[in-house]
């Protein structure tokens, strides 16, 4: 794999998110939407941001625990702060691959799974796209058109659609 390929893709997807939420008003960003089980675009954005933050924080200690994210309400209530958080993440994603330990609780037992930075970055990228697909539903509900063409669509789906169009 070419070095930084995953971080380039992650940066592109995060930039799409940043641009999209920047087009929203405070009320649109924080509105509870029944189609999303009464969650808001801000809540989904916070969730995306905090998983990336946990990965980056865990990089230094070689230990990640996504369940211990801070759940900072300011991210889901303040677009400017969310944009700042996304921009900060984009600036520091380029890192060397290295072994990491993923801490996860399953069946009330803590488990440690060997992983690495690139694998976790890929997980975060796919996780981000998944939540962007949910955010896209909210944009359609709000009748907003300010989304990139492939917002919330997996790269493999884009590739497949391109092949079918030929």
N, C-alpha and C positions, 0 to 999 in steps of 0.2 A: 504494500500500500504506500502511495506517495505520502511523504511526511506532510502533516497539516491538512490533508484532504478533509478529514472529519471536521476539524476546527473551521475550515473555510465554509463548509456546508452549514455548520451550526451558526456561524456568524451571519450567513445569509438569511437563515430562518429567523434568527433573533432580530435582525434588522427589519424583516417584514413585520414582525410583531410590534416592534418599536414604532414603525411608521403607521401601522394600523391604529394602535391605541392613541397615538398623537392626534388622530383626526376626531376623537370623541370628546364630547363635553363631559364635565364632571358627573352629571346626572346619568348619562349613557354608560359611563365606565362603572358606576356603582349600582346601577339599577338591577334589582333582583328579577330574574326572568324565569317565568314558570316553566318554559320549555327546557331550561337547564336545571331543573329541580330547585328552583329559587336561588341559584347562585348567580353571580355577576361576572362580567368580563374581567373586572378587577380581581376577583377571587381566583379565576383560572390563570390570570397573568401572575399573580403572587405565587401560585403553586409552581408554575414553570420556573420563575426566577429563583425560588428557594431551593429547588432541586439542583440547579446549576451552582448556586452558592454553596450548597453542601458538598458538591463534588470538588469545587475549587478550594474550599476550606480543608477538606479531607486530603487533598493532594499533598499538602505540606506534612501531614502526619502519617500519610499512607493508609489512612483509615476513614471510611465513609459510613455514615449512618443517616440515611434519608429520613428516617422517622424522627430524628432529633432536630429537624429544621425549626427555625424560630417562629414561624407563622406571624410575621410582622404585618399587622393590620394596616400600617401606613402604606404599604405597597398596594393593597387592594383599594385604598381610599384616595390615593393621591397619584394622579397620572404622571405628574412631573417627577415624583420620586421613583415611580416604576420605570420611567424612561431613563432616569439616571442609573438605576440599578442594572438595567439591560445594557446600557452603554459601558458600564464598568465591567460587566461580564465579557462583553465582546472584546474589550481591550486585553484581557488576560487569558483567553482560551488557549492560545498557542503555548503548549507545553510538551516536553518530551514524554513519550510513553514510559510508564514505570509500573511495577506491581503495586496493587492496592488491596486492602482487605475491606470487604463490604460486610457491615454488621446488619443483620436482619433478624427480627423476632418472628418465629414461626411456631405455632402451637405452644405458645408461652415459653419457648426456649430461645435463647439468643444463639444465633448461628453466625459463623464467620465464613465467608465465601471468598476464595482467591479470585481476583479480577485484575484489571489494569486500567490505566487512564483512558486509553483509546476506546476500550469496550464501554466504559461508563459514559464517556462523552457521546458515543453512538446511542446509548440508551437515552440519554438526555435529549439528544436531537430527535429521536423518534417519539419520545414522550412529549416534547414541545409541539411537534407536528400534530399529534393526537389532540392535544388541548387546543391547538389553533383550529382544528376542524370543529370543535365544540364552540369556540369563539365565533367562528364563521356563522354558525346557526344564530347566535345572538345578533351579529351584524345584519343578517337577513331579516330577523325579527324586528330590528330597529330601523329597517329600510335604509341601511347605510351601504354605500357602494365603494368605499375606500379600502379595498383589499387587493393585494397582488393576485394575479390570475391563478397562481398555484398555491395560494395560502391554504394551509391545512391539508395538503395533499402529499402523500408519501412520494419520495423520489422514484421508487419502483413503479408506482402507479403512473406517474408522469412519463416515465420511460416506456411503459407498456402502451399507454395511449398514443404516444408518438409513433411507436412501431405499427399500431393498428391503423393509423392515419395514412401510412405510406402505401 
